């Protein structure tokens, strides 16, 4: 198994493996490690998204919202741009900030009109559920 100081891709894969296995504390530590060591790596945008996800699945919505917002600001054109906005909206809703959640969710289609169809659909569903105006 790859150890600290191994190549970035291995470090990322280990953290991602923890996430998939449901070891969210270890995933969080791994992605934080990765982002500290390799903030400009090609996988950094994905690592930051999955870091946010590790908070979200544990209902740590404040920390999740912060992480998704940072990821969106830092990597708007990255592979997870639309996903970051979607999860930002969902996290904000988790913290009880419905108005802000609706704004973030509405931005998904505005910023990423050609984004991944499942992400666009999910944003629409969330807006309907929240009764966004």
N, CA, C and O atoms as CSV, one atom per row, in Angstrom:
chain,resi,resn,atom,element,x,y,z
A,1,UNK,N,N,0.847,-1.204,0.000
A,1,UNK,CA,C,0.000,0.000,0.000
A,1,UNK,C,C,0.876,1.244,0.000
A,1,UNK,O,O,1.898,1.294,0.684
A,2,UNK,N,N,0.469,2.248,-0.770
A,2,UNK,CA,C,1.248,3.489,-0.837
A,2,UNK,C,C,1.315,4.184,0.526
A,2,UNK,O,O,0.345,4.172,1.285
A,3,UNK,N,N,2.429,4.770,0.818
A,3,UNK,CA,C,2.613,5.496,2.075
A,3,UNK,C,C,2.784,6.979,1.775
A,3,UNK,O,O,2.938,7.386,0.623
A,4,UNK,N,N,2.752,7.772,2.837
A,4,UNK,CA,C,3.000,9.210,2.728
A,4,UNK,C,C,4.308,9.420,1.968
A,4,UNK,O,O,5.288,8.713,2.204
A,5,UNK,N,N,4.322,10.389,1.059
A,5,UNK,CA,C,5.536,10.661,0.314
A,5,UNK,C,C,5.575,9.896,-1.001
A,5,UNK,O,O,6.462,10.112,-1.827
A,6,UNK,N,N,4.605,8.997,-1.192
A,6,UNK,CA,C,4.525,8.309,-2.480
A,6,UNK,C,C,4.050,9.294,-3.543
A,6,UNK,O,O,3.858,10.476,-3.259
A,7,UNK,N,N,3.863,8.809,-4.758
A,7,UNK,CA,C,3.468,9.726,-5.817
A,7,UNK,C,C,2.037,10.228,-5.582
A,7,UNK,O,O,1.245,9.567,-4.909
A,8,UNK,N,N,1.714,11.401,-6.142
A,8,UNK,CA,C,0.411,12.025,-5.903
A,8,UNK,C,C,-0.768,11.131,-6.277
A,8,UNK,O,O,-1.749,11.065,-5.536
A,9,UNK,N,N,-0.685,10.447,-7.409
A,9,UNK,CA,C,-1.807,9.615,-7.851
A,9,UNK,C,C,-2.104,8.507,-6.841
A,9,UNK,O,O,-3.267,8.191,-6.591
A,10,UNK,N,N,-1.064,7.920,-6.263
A,10,UNK,CA,C,-1.252,6.867,-5.263
A,10,UNK,C,C,-1.908,7.423,-4.007
A,10,UNK,O,O,-2.818,6.812,-3.447
A,11,UNK,N,N,-1.442,8.577,-3.573
A,11,UNK,CA,C,-2.002,9.241,-2.401
A,11,UNK,C,C,-3.496,9.509,-2.615
A,11,UNK,O,O,-4.321,9.271,-1.733
A,12,UNK,N,N,-3.815,10.004,-3.798
A,12,UNK,CA,C,-5.204,10.289,-4.157
A,12,UNK,C,C,-6.035,9.009,-4.146
A,12,UNK,O,O,-7.124,8.972,-3.573
A,13,UNK,N,N,-5.514,7.962,-4.782
A,13,UNK,CA,C,-6.243,6.689,-4.884
A,13,UNK,C,C,-6.520,6.077,-3.518
A,13,UNK,O,O,-7.597,5.526,-3.287
A,14,UNK,N,N,-5.558,6.171,-2.619
A,14,UNK,CA,C,-5.742,5.637,-1.266
A,14,UNK,C,C,-6.880,6.394,-0.559
A,14,UNK,O,O,-7.753,5.779,0.053
A,15,UNK,N,N,-6.862,7.716,-0.649
A,15,UNK,CA,C,-7.912,8.529,-0.012
A,15,UNK,C,C,-9.270,8.209,-0.632
A,15,UNK,O,O,-10.270,8.080,0.074
A,16,UNK,N,N,-9.295,8.084,-1.959
A,16,UNK,CA,C,-10.544,7.781,-2.664
A,16,UNK,C,C,-11.056,6.392,-2.268
A,16,UNK,O,O,-12.260,6.185,-2.120
A,17,UNK,N,N,-10.142,5.462,-2.102
A,17,UNK,CA,C,-10.493,4.114,-1.658
A,17,UNK,C,C,-11.157,4.133,-0.283
A,17,UNK,O,O,-12.134,3.425,-0.041
A,18,UNK,N,N,-10.612,4.954,0.611
A,18,UNK,CA,C,-11.206,5.102,1.942
A,18,UNK,C,C,-12.624,5.661,1.834
A,18,UNK,O,O,-13.536,5.202,2.522
A,19,UNK,N,N,-12.799,6.653,0.970
A,19,UNK,CA,C,-14.117,7.268,0.794
A,19,UNK,C,C,-15.127,6.223,0.323
A,19,UNK,O,O,-16.219,6.105,0.879
A,20,UNK,N,N,-14.748,5.469,-0.706
A,20,UNK,CA,C,-15.639,4.453,-1.275
A,20,UNK,C,C,-15.967,3.360,-0.254
A,20,UNK,O,O,-17.055,2.784,-0.281
A,21,UNK,N,N,-15.017,3.078,0.649
A,21,UNK,CA,C,-15.222,2.035,1.658
A,21,UNK,C,C,-16.013,2.563,2.866
A,21,UNK,O,O,-16.358,1.807,3.774
A,22,UNK,N,N,-16.291,3.876,2.858
A,22,UNK,CA,C,-17.046,4.461,3.964
A,22,UNK,C,C,-16.182,4.882,5.146
A,22,UNK,O,O,-16.708,5.201,6.212
A,23,UNK,N,N,-14.860,4.886,4.970
A,23,UNK,CA,C,-13.947,5.356,6.020
A,23,UNK,C,C,-13.737,6.860,5.843
A,23,UNK,O,O,-12.683,7.300,5.384
A,24,UNK,N,N,-14.749,7.638,6.211
A,24,UNK,CA,C,-14.750,9.061,5.869
A,24,UNK,C,C,-13.692,9.869,6.617
A,24,UNK,O,O,-13.166,10.841,6.076
A,25,UNK,N,N,-13.373,9.480,7.854
A,25,UNK,CA,C,-12.317,10.183,8.584
A,25,UNK,C,C,-10.977,10.014,7.877
A,25,UNK,O,O,-10.218,10.970,7.717
A,26,UNK,N,N,-10.699,8.771,7.454
A,26,UNK,CA,C,-9.433,8.492,6.775
A,26,UNK,C,C,-9.404,9.139,5.395
A,26,UNK,O,O,-8.357,9.611,4.950
A,27,UNK,N,N,-10.543,9.163,4.720
A,27,UNK,CA,C,-10.624,9.829,3.417
A,27,UNK,C,C,-10.333,11.316,3.579
A,27,UNK,O,O,-9.557,11.902,2.823
A,28,UNK,N,N,-10.972,11.911,4.583
A,28,UNK,CA,C,-10.775,13.335,4.856
A,28,UNK,C,C,-9.298,13.640,5.098
A,28,UNK,O,O,-8.751,14.587,4.534
A,29,UNK,N,N,-8.663,12.832,5.935
A,29,UNK,CA,C,-7.234,13.024,6.232
A,29,UNK,C,C,-6.403,12.870,4.960
A,29,UNK,O,O,-5.479,13.649,4.723
A,30,UNK,N,N,-6.728,11.873,4.147
A,30,UNK,CA,C,-5.982,11.621,2.921
A,30,UNK,C,C,-6.102,12.750,1.911
A,30,UNK,O,O,-5.110,13.176,1.320
A,31,UNK,N,N,-7.328,13.231,1.720
A,31,UNK,CA,C,-7.522,14.324,0.754
A,31,UNK,C,C,-6.893,15.620,1.267
A,31,UNK,O,O,-6.331,16.383,0.481
A,32,UNK,N,N,-6.981,15.876,2.568
A,32,UNK,CA,C,-6.330,17.056,3.139
A,32,UNK,C,C,-4.826,16.992,2.924
A,32,UNK,O,O,-4.197,17.984,2.554
A,33,UNK,N,N,-4.253,15.806,3.160
A,33,UNK,CA,C,-2.837,15.564,2.939
A,33,UNK,C,C,-2.459,15.850,1.494
A,33,UNK,O,O,-1.503,16.571,1.211
A,34,UNK,N,N,-3.232,15.269,0.592
A,34,UNK,CA,C,-2.993,15.433,-0.841
A,34,UNK,C,C,-3.001,16.917,-1.213
A,34,UNK,O,O,-2.100,17.390,-1.907
A,35,UNK,N,N,-4.017,17.649,-0.752
A,35,UNK,CA,C,-4.158,19.062,-1.117
A,35,UNK,C,C,-3.044,19.923,-0.513
A,35,UNK,O,O,-2.636,20.920,-1.108
A,36,UNK,N,N,-2.558,19.539,0.659
A,36,UNK,CA,C,-1.424,20.261,1.258
A,36,UNK,C,C,-0.170,20.063,0.419
A,36,UNK,O,O,0.566,21.011,0.146
A,37,UNK,N,N,0.065,18.809,0.013
A,37,UNK,CA,C,1.290,18.481,-0.710
A,37,UNK,C,C,1.243,18.848,-2.189
A,37,UNK,O,O,2.255,19.242,-2.769
A,38,UNK,N,N,0.056,18.716,-2.802
A,38,UNK,CA,C,-0.058,18.888,-4.261
A,38,UNK,C,C,-1.230,19.795,-4.650
A,38,UNK,O,O,-2.119,19.362,-5.383
A,39,UNK,N,N,-1.247,21.036,-4.174
A,39,UNK,CA,C,-2.410,21.910,-4.430
A,39,UNK,C,C,-2.644,22.217,-5.909
A,39,UNK,O,O,-3.755,22.578,-6.299
A,40,UNK,N,N,-1.608,22.077,-6.731
A,40,UNK,CA,C,-1.745,22.420,-8.147
A,40,UNK,C,C,-1.764,21.192,-9.056
A,40,UNK,O,O,-1.696,21.321,-10.279
A,41,UNK,N,N,-1.856,20.018,-8.468
A,41,UNK,CA,C,-1.883,18.782,-9.246
A,41,UNK,C,C,-3.182,18.683,-10.043
A,41,UNK,O,O,-4.199,19.262,-9.662
A,42,UNK,N,N,-3.140,17.944,-11.153
A,42,UNK,CA,C,-4.340,17.732,-11.973
A,42,UNK,C,C,-5.504,17.146,-11.178
A,42,UNK,O,O,-6.666,17.415,-11.486
A,43,UNK,N,N,-5.199,16.356,-10.169
A,43,UNK,CA,C,-6.247,15.720,-9.367
A,43,UNK,C,C,-6.731,16.583,-8.199
A,43,UNK,O,O,-7.635,16.180,-7.468
A,44,UNK,N,N,-6.136,17.767,-8.019
A,44,UNK,CA,C,-6.476,18.598,-6.862
A,44,UNK,C,C,-7.952,19.019,-6.862
A,44,UNK,O,O,-8.592,19.034,-5.810
A,45,UNK,N,N,-8.484,19.357,-8.029
A,45,UNK,CA,C,-9.898,19.771,-8.097
A,45,UNK,C,C,-10.803,18.631,-7.640
A,45,UNK,O,O,-11.752,18.848,-6.887
A,46,UNK,N,N,-10.506,17.423,-8.098
A,46,UNK,CA,C,-11.291,16.253,-7.684
A,46,UNK,C,C,-11.101,15.976,-6.196
A,46,UNK,O,O,-12.061,15.669,-5.489
A,47,UNK,N,N,-9.865,16.085,-5.726
A,47,UNK,CA,C,-9.573,15.834,-4.309
A,47,UNK,C,C,-10.369,16.776,-3.425
A,47,UNK,O,O,-10.892,16.361,-2.390
A,48,UNK,N,N,-10.470,18.044,-3.819
A,48,UNK,CA,C,-11.203,19.008,-3.007
A,48,UNK,C,C,-12.705,18.699,-3.024
A,48,UNK,O,O,-13.383,18.844,-2.007
A,49,UNK,N,N,-13.216,18.275,-4.179
A,49,UNK,CA,C,-14.625,17.880,-4.255
A,49,UNK,C,C,-14.899,16.709,-3.319
A,49,UNK,O,O,-15.856,16.739,-2.545
A,50,UNK,N,N,-14.063,15.678,-3.388
A,50,UNK,CA,C,-14.277,14.486,-2.555
A,50,UNK,C,C,-14.066,14.787,-1.084
A,50,UNK,O,O,-14.691,14.161,-0.228
A,51,UNK,N,N,-13.190,15.743,-0.777
A,51,UNK,CA,C,-13.028,16.188,0.607
A,51,UNK,C,C,-14.362,16.765,1.100
A,51,UNK,O,O,-14.823,16.452,2.197
A,52,UNK,N,N,-14.968,17.614,0.262
A,52,UNK,CA,C,-16.283,18.172,0.609
A,52,UNK,C,C,-17.311,17.070,0.813
A,52,UNK,O,O,-18.123,17.118,1.736
A,53,UNK,N,N,-17.259,16.087,-0.061
A,53,UNK,CA,C,-18.181,14.944,0.019
A,53,UNK,C,C,-17.990,14.180,1.334
A,53,UNK,O,O,-18.959,13.701,1.923
A,54,UNK,N,N,-16.738,14.069,1.790
A,54,UNK,CA,C,-16.472,13.339,3.046
A,54,UNK,C,C,-17.144,14.039,4.231
A,54,UNK,O,O,-17.532,13.382,5.197
A,55,UNK,N,N,-17.283,15.362,4.165
A,55,UNK,CA,C,-18.019,16.099,5.207
A,55,UNK,C,C,-19.529,15.944,4.992
A,55,UNK,O,O,-20.287,15.715,5.935
A,56,UNK,N,N,-19.940,16.073,3.741
A,56,UNK,CA,C,-21.374,16.054,3.422
A,56,UNK,C,C,-22.044,14.760,3.879
A,56,UNK,O,O,-23.111,14.793,4.492
A,57,UNK,N,N,-21.420,13.625,3.582
A,57,UNK,CA,C,-22.031,12.333,3.925
A,57,UNK,C,C,-22.143,12.139,5.436
A,57,UNK,O,O,-22.931,11.312,5.895
A,58,UNK,N,N,-21.371,12.885,6.206
A,58,UNK,CA,C,-21.448,12.814,7.673
A,58,UNK,C,C,-22.302,13.948,8.235
A,58,UNK,O,O,-22.303,14.191,9.442
A,59,UNK,N,N,-23.029,14.641,7.353
A,59,UNK,CA,C,-23.918,15.742,7.753
A,59,UNK,C,C,-23.162,16.887,8.435
A,59,UNK,O,O,-23.726,17.603,9.263
A,60,UNK,N,N,-21.884,17.053,8.084
A,60,UNK,CA,C,-21.101,18.203,8.559
A,60,UNK,C,C,-21.247,19.301,7.507
A,60,UNK,O,O,-20.304,19.638,6.791
A,61,UNK,N,N,-22.468,19.850,7.438
A,61,UNK,CA,C,-22.845,20.713,6.318
A,61,UNK,C,C,-22.087,22.034,6.275
A,61,UNK,O,O,-21.799,22.539,5.190
A,62,UNK,N,N,-21.759,22.607,7.435
A,62,UNK,CA,C,-20.993,23.866,7.434
A,62,UNK,C,C,-19.641,23.665,6.765
A,62,UNK,O,O,-19.244,24.426,5.883
A,63,UNK,N,N,-18.942,22.622,7.206
A,63,UNK,CA,C,-17.616,22.338,6.654
A,63,UNK,C,C,-17.730,21.929,5.185
A,63,UNK,O,O,-16.888,22.297,4.366
A,64,UNK,N,N,-18.774,21.169,4.857
A,64,UNK,CA,C,-18.989,20.755,3.469
A,64,UNK,C,C,-19.213,21.985,2.587
A,64,UNK,O,O,-18.611,22.107,1.520
A,65,UNK,N,N,-20.080,22.892,3.035
A,65,UNK,CA,C,-20.385,24.101,2.256
A,65,UNK,C,C,-19.121,24.914,2.025
A,65,UNK,O,O,-18.882,25.387,0.914
A,66,UNK,N,N,-18.306,25.080,3.070
A,66,UNK,CA,C,-17.041,25.822,2.948
A,66,UNK,C,C,-16.145,25.176,1.890
A,66,UNK,O,O,-15.579,25.860,1.037
A,67,UNK,N,N,-16.027,23.854,1.961
A,67,UNK,CA,C,-15.129,23.136,1.061
A,67,UNK,C,C,-15.618,23.192,-0.380
A,67,UNK,O,O,-14.830,23.434,-1.294
A,68,UNK,N,N,-16.928,22.968,-0.590
A,68,UNK,CA,C,-17.465,23.039,-1.955
A,68,UNK,C,C,-17.346,24.455,-2.521
A,68,UNK,O,O,-17.071,24.622,-3.709
A,69,UNK,N,N,-17.549,25.476,-1.684
A,69,UNK,CA,C,-17.421,26.866,-2.136
A,69,UNK,C,C,-15.977,27.154,-2.543
A,69,UNK,O,O,-15.733,27.766,-3.582
A,70,UNK,N,N,-15.022,26.713,-1.726
A,70,UNK,CA,C,-13.604,26.915,-2.047
A,70,UNK,C,C,-13.240,26.189,-3.335
A,70,UNK,O,O,-12.531,26.729,-4.184
A,71,UNK,N,N,-13.727,24.971,-3.471
A,71,UNK,CA,C,-13.421,24.177,-4.664
A,71,UNK,C,C,-13.990,24.847,-5.910
A,71,UNK,O,O,-13.340,24.893,-6.954
A,72,UNK,N,N,-15.208,25.365,-5.790
A,72,UNK,CA,C,-15.843,26.042,-6.914
A,72,UNK,C,C,-15.063,27.299,-7.292
A,72,UNK,O,O,-14.846,27.564,-8.474
A,73,UNK,N,N,-14.640,28.075,-6.288
A,73,UNK,CA,C,-13.900,29.316,-6.555
A,73,UNK,C,C,-12.520,29.034,-7.125
A,73,UNK,O,O,-12.050,29.745,-8.014
A,74,UNK,N,N,-11.874,27.996,-6.611
A,74,UNK,CA,C,-10.497,27.712,-7.027
A,74,UNK,C,C,-10.437,27.007,-8.386
A,74,UNK,O,O,-9.516,27.238,-9.170
A,75,UNK,N,N,-11.426,26.144,-8.659
A,75,UNK,CA,C,-11.403,25.351,-9.894
A,75,UNK,C,C,-12.727,25.454,-10.650
A,75,UNK,O,O,-13.359,24.427,-10.896
A,76,UNK,N,N,-13.172,26.662,-11.027
A,76,UNK,CA,C,-14.489,26.793,-11.668
A,76,UNK,C,C,-14.596,26.025,-12.980
A,76,UNK,O,O,-15.673,25.545,-13.332
A,77,UNK,N,N,-13.491,25.906,-13.701
A,77,UNK,CA,C,-13.510,25.193,-14.971
A,77,UNK,C,C,-13.068,23.748,-14.833
A,77,UNK,O,O,-12.881,23.048,-15.828
A,78,UNK,N,N,-12.903,23.306,-13.593
A,78,UNK,CA,C,-12.434,21.942,-13.342
A,78,UNK,C,C,-13.504,20.903,-13.626
A,78,UNK,O,O,-14.655,21.237,-13.906
A,79,UNK,N,N,-13.108,19.639,-13.550
A,79,UNK,CA,C,-14.018,18.542,-13.893
A,79,UNK,C,C,-15.214,18.442,-12.950
A,79,UNK,O,O,-16.212,17.804,-13.286
A,80,UNK,N,N,-15.127,19.065,-11.772
A,80,UNK,CA,C,-16.203,18.967,-10.792
A,80,UNK,C,C,-16.872,20.318,-10.536
A,80,UNK,O,O,-17.513,20.503,-9.501
A,81,UNK,N,N,-16.730,21.261,-11.469
A,81,UNK,CA,C,-17.292,22.600,-11.271
A,81,UNK,C,C,-18.779,22.579,-10.985
A,81,UNK,O,O,-19.235,23.153,-9.996
A,82,UNK,N,N,-19.541,21.915,-11.850
A,82,UNK,CA,C,-20.995,21.849,-11.679
A,82,UNK,C,C,-21.354,21.076,-10.413
A,82,UNK,O,O,-22.275,21.453,-9.689
A,83,UNK,N,N,-20.622,19.989,-10.150
A,83,UNK,CA,C,-20.874,19.181,-8.961
A,83,UNK,C,C,-20.638,19.990,-7.687
A,83,UNK,O,O,-21.397,19.879,-6.725
A,84,UNK,N,N,-19.574,20.809,-7.687
A,84,UNK,CA,C,-19.279,21.642,-6.518
A,84,UNK,C,C,-20.434,22.591,-6.219
A,84,UNK,O,O,-20.832,22.747,-5.065
A,85,UNK,N,N,-20.971,23.225,-7.261
A,85,UNK,CA,C,-22.093,24.150,-7.074
A,85,UNK,C,C,-23.331,23.418,-6.558
A,85,UNK,O,O,-24.010,23.888,-5.646
A,86,UNK,N,N,-23.610,22.270,-7.151
A,86,UNK,CA,C,-24.758,21.462,-6.720
A,86,UNK,C,C,-24.622,21.112,-5.242
A,86,UNK,O,O,-25.544,21.329,-4.457
A,87,UNK,N,N,-23.464,20.569,-4.872
A,87,UNK,CA,C,-23.268,20.138,-3.489
A,87,UNK,C,C,-23.171,21.332,-2.534
A,87,UNK,O,O,-23.512,21.214,-1.357
A,88,UNK,N,N,-22.709,22.474,-3.035
A,88,UNK,CA,C,-22.720,23.690,-2.217
A,88,UNK,C,C,-24.164,24.014,-1.857
A,88,UNK,O,O,-24.481,24.283,-0.698
A,89,UNK,N,N,-25.039,23.986,-2.865
A,89,UNK,CA,C,-26.458,24.260,-2.613
A,89,UNK,C,C,-27.059,23.276,-1.629
A,89,UNK,O,O,-27.778,23.673,-0.712
A,90,UNK,N,N,-26.772,22.000,-1.810
A,90,UNK,CA,C,-27.315,20.970,-0.927
A,90,UNK,C,C,-26.767,21.115,0.491
A,90,UNK,O,O,-27.489,20.883,1.461
A,91,UNK,N,N,-25.499,21.495,0.617
A,91,UNK,CA,C,-24.888,21.702,1.935
A,91,UNK,C,C,-25.487,22.912,2.628
A,91,UNK,O,O,-25.778,22.876,3.823
A,92,UNK,N,N,-25.670,23.993,1.859
A,92,UNK,CA,C,-26.284,25.197,2.433
A,92,UNK,C,C,-27.684,24.887,2.940
A,92,UNK,O,O,-28.085,25.361,4.003
A,93,UNK,N,N,-28.423,24.094,2.180
A,93,UNK,CA,C,-29.745,23.690,2.640
A,93,UNK,C,C,-29.631,22.898,3.941
A,93,UNK,O,O,-30.455,23.052,4.842
A,94,UNK,N,N,-28.607,22.053,4.032
A,94,UNK,CA,C,-28.378,21.280,5.252
A,94,UNK,C,C,-28.131,22.158,6.462
A,94,UNK,O,O,-28.449,21.771,7.587
A,95,UNK,N,N,-27.564,23.345,6.243
A,95,UNK,CA,C,-27.309,24.268,7.354
A,95,UNK,C,C,-28.523,25.155,7.625
A,95,UNK,O,O,-28.498,25.978,8.540
A,96,UNK,N,N,-29.587,24.991,6.834
A,96,UNK,CA,C,-30.789,25.788,7.037
A,96,UNK,C,C,-30.811,27.088,6.245
A,96,UNK,O,O,-31.714,27.905,6.426
A,97,UNK,N,N,-29.826,27.291,5.366
A,97,UNK,CA,C,-29.765,28.518,4.563
A,97,UNK,C,C,-30.451,28.276,3.225
A,97,UNK,O,O,-29.792,28.106,2.199
A,98,UNK,N,N,-31.770,28.262,3.247
A,98,UNK,CA,C,-32.533,27.906,2.053
A,98,UNK,C,C,-32.346,28.913,0.919
A,98,UNK,O,O,-32.172,28.519,-0.234
A,99,UNK,N,N,-32.381,30.187,1.230
A,99,UNK,CA,C,-32.239,31.224,0.195
A,99,UNK,C,C,-30.907,31.076,-0.536
A,99,UNK,O,O,-30.861,31.077,-1.767
A,100,UNK,N,N,-29.818,30.947,0.240
A,100,UNK,CA,C,-28.486,30.779,-0.353
A,100,UNK,C,C,-28.412,29.471,-1.135
A,100,UNK,O,O,-27.777,29.401,-2.187
A,101,UNK,N,N,-29.066,28.437,-0.610
A,101,UNK,CA,C,-29.088,27.143,-1.292
A,101,UNK,C,C,-29.733,27.290,-2.667
A,101,UNK,O,O,-29.213,26.780,-3.659
A,102,UNK,N,N,-30.866,27.987,-2.720
A,102,UNK,CA,C,-31.569,28.192,-3.991
A,102,UNK,C,C,-30.712,28.966,-4.983
A,102,UNK,O,O,-30.703,28.658,-6.175
A,103,UNK,N,N,-29.993,29.968,-4.494
A,103,UNK,CA,C,-29.116,30.765,-5.371
A,103,UNK,C,C,-28.027,29.876,-5.972
A,103,UNK,O,O,-27.782,29.915,-7.178
A,104,UNK,N,N,-27.373,29.072,-5.123
A,104,UNK,CA,C,-26.310,28.182,-5.604
A,104,UNK,C,C,-26.865,27.170,-6.601
A,104,UNK,O,O,-26.244,26.909,-7.631
A,105,UNK,N,N,-28.025,26.601,-6.304
A,105,UNK,CA,C,-28.619,25.596,-7.190
A,105,UNK,C,C,-29.009,26.202,-8.540
A,105,UNK,O,O,-28.846,25.563,-9.580
A,106,UNK,N,N,-29.518,27.423,-8.520
A,106,UNK,CA,C,-29.897,28.106,-9.765
A,106,UNK,C,C,-28.666,28.390,-10.619
A,106,UNK,O,O,-28.747,28.404,-11.848
A,107,UNK,N,N,-27.520,28.618,-9.965
A,107,UNK,CA,C,-26.273,28.913,-10.690
A,107,UNK,C,C,-25.780,27.725,-11.504
A,107,UNK,O,O,-25.073,27.900,-12.497
A,108,UNK,N,N,-26.153,26.509,-11.085
A,108,UNK,CA,C,-25.643,25.323,-11.773
A,108,UNK,C,C,-25.965,25.394,-13.268
A,108,UNK,O,O,-25.073,25.255,-14.104
A,109,UNK,N,N,-27.244,25.613,-13.602
A,109,UNK,CA,C,-27.655,25.665,-15.012
A,109,UNK,C,C,-27.136,26.923,-15.710
A,109,UNK,O,O,-26.859,26.904,-16.909
A,110,UNK,N,N,-27.004,28.026,-14.947
A,110,UNK,CA,C,-26.502,29.279,-15.535
A,110,UNK,C,C,-25.033,29.153,-15.910
A,110,UNK,O,O,-24.629,29.518,-17.014
A,111,UNK,N,N,-24.242,28.636,-14.985
A,111,UNK,CA,C,-22.797,28.553,-15.190
A,111,UNK,C,C,-22.398,27.373,-16.067
A,111,UNK,O,O,-21.415,27.438,-16.804
A,112,UNK,N,N,-23.175,26.292,-15.977
A,112,UNK,CA,C,-22.816,25.054,-16.683
A,112,UNK,C,C,-23.996,24.541,-17.514
A,112,UNK,O,O,-24.475,23.430,-17.285
A,113,UNK,N,N,-24.470,25.352,-18.487
A,113,UNK,CA,C,-25.631,24.916,-19.280
A,113,UNK,C,C,-25.382,23.607,-20.020
A,113,UNK,O,O,-26.322,22.870,-20.317
A,114,UNK,N,N,-24.130,23.319,-20.314
A,114,UNK,CA,C,-23.782,22.068,-20.990
A,114,UNK,C,C,-23.106,21.095,-20.037
A,114,UNK,O,O,-22.378,20.197,-20.460
A,115,UNK,N,N,-23.353,21.283,-18.757
A,115,UNK,CA,C,-22.751,20.418,-17.735
A,115,UNK,C,C,-23.341,19.021,-17.786
A,115,UNK,O,O,-24.221,18.733,-18.597
A,116,UNK,N,N,-22.843,18.149,-16.900
A,116,UNK,CA,C,-23.325,16.765,-16.875
A,116,UNK,C,C,-24.838,16.721,-16.608
A,116,UNK,O,O,-25.326,17.318,-15.648
A,117,UNK,N,N,-25.569,16.004,-17.475
A,117,UNK,CA,C,-27.029,15.939,-17.364
A,117,UNK,C,C,-27.518,15.504,-15.978
A,117,UNK,O,O,-28.461,16.098,-15.456
A,118,UNK,N,N,-26.900,14.478,-15.365
A,118,UNK,CA,C,-27.387,14.069,-14.038
A,118,UNK,C,C,-27.248,15.179,-12.990
A,118,UNK,O,O,-28.084,15.308,-12.096
A,119,UNK,N,N,-26.187,15.973,-13.113
A,119,UNK,CA,C,-25.965,17.064,-12.162
A,119,UNK,C,C,-27.015,18.153,-12.377
A,119,UNK,O,O,-27.578,18.676,-11.416
A,120,UNK,N,N,-27.275,18.494,-13.641
A,120,UNK,CA,C,-28.289,19.512,-13.947
A,120,UNK,C,C,-29.677,19.059,-13.478
A,120,UNK,O,O,-30.443,19.848,-12.926
A,121,UNK,N,N,-29.985,17.786,-13.705
A,121,UNK,CA,C,-31.274,17.238,-13.258
A,121,UNK,C,C,-31.411,17.286,-11.752
A,121,UNK,O,O,-32.453,17.675,-11.226
A,122,UNK,N,N,-30.351,16.888,-11.057
A,122,UNK,CA,C,-30.367,16.866,-9.591
A,122,UNK,C,C,-30.555,18.280,-9.047
A,122,UNK,O,O,-31.284,18.471,-8.074
A,123,UNK,N,N,-29.911,19.269,-9.658
A,123,UNK,CA,C,-30.065,20.658,-9.217
A,123,UNK,C,C,-31.521,21.092,-9.374
A,123,UNK,O,O,-32.077,21.748,-8.492
A,124,UNK,N,N,-32.136,20.724,-10.501
A,124,UNK,CA,C,-33.556,21.054,-10.724
A,124,UNK,C,C,-34.449,20.388,-9.690
A,124,UNK,O,O,-35.367,21.011,-9.156
A,125,UNK,N,N,-34.175,19.113,-9.408
A,125,UNK,CA,C,-34.958,18.381,-8.407
A,125,UNK,C,C,-34.846,19.032,-7.038
A,125,UNK,O,O,-35.843,19.203,-6.337
A,126,UNK,N,N,-33.620,19.395,-6.662
A,126,UNK,CA,C,-33.398,20.026,-5.356
A,126,UNK,C,C,-34.152,21.367,-5.281
A,126,UNK,O,O,-34.738,21.701,-4.251
A,127,UNK,N,N,-34.127,22.130,-6.391
A,127,UNK,CA,C,-34.836,23.414,-6.401
A,127,UNK,C,C,-36.335,23.201,-6.252
A,127,UNK,O,O,-37.008,23.970,-5.566
A,128,UNK,N,N,-36.853,22.170,-6.884
A,128,UNK,CA,C,-38.289,21.862,-6.767
A,128,UNK,C,C,-38.622,21.449,-5.340
A,128,UNK,O,O,-39.623,21.895,-4.778
A,129,UNK,N,N,-37.796,20.610,-4.761
A,129,UNK,CA,C,-37.999,20.155,-3.374
A,129,UNK,C,C,-38.002,21.326,-2.420
A,129,UNK,O,O,-38.824,21.383,-1.506
A,130,UNK,N,N,-37.076,22.277,-2.626
A,130,UNK,CA,C,-36.970,23.435,-1.755
A,130,UNK,C,C,-37.993,24.513,-2.096
A,130,UNK,O,O,-38.133,25.503,-1.378
A,131,UNK,N,N,-38.702,24.308,-3.195
A,131,UNK,CA,C,-39.683,25.297,-3.668
A,131,UNK,C,C,-39.008,26.649,-3.902
A,131,UNK,O,O,-39.512,27.693,-3.488
A,132,UNK,N,N,-37.849,26.605,-4.577
A,132,UNK,CA,C,-37.118,27.841,-4.901
A,132,UNK,C,C,-37.949,28.691,-5.848
A,132,UNK,O,O,-38.603,28.174,-6.754
A,133,UNK,N,N,-37.917,29.984,-5.632
A,133,UNK,CA,C,-38.671,30.900,-6.482
A,133,UNK,C,C,-37.746,31.495,-7.534
A,133,UNK,O,O,-38.183,32.298,-8.358
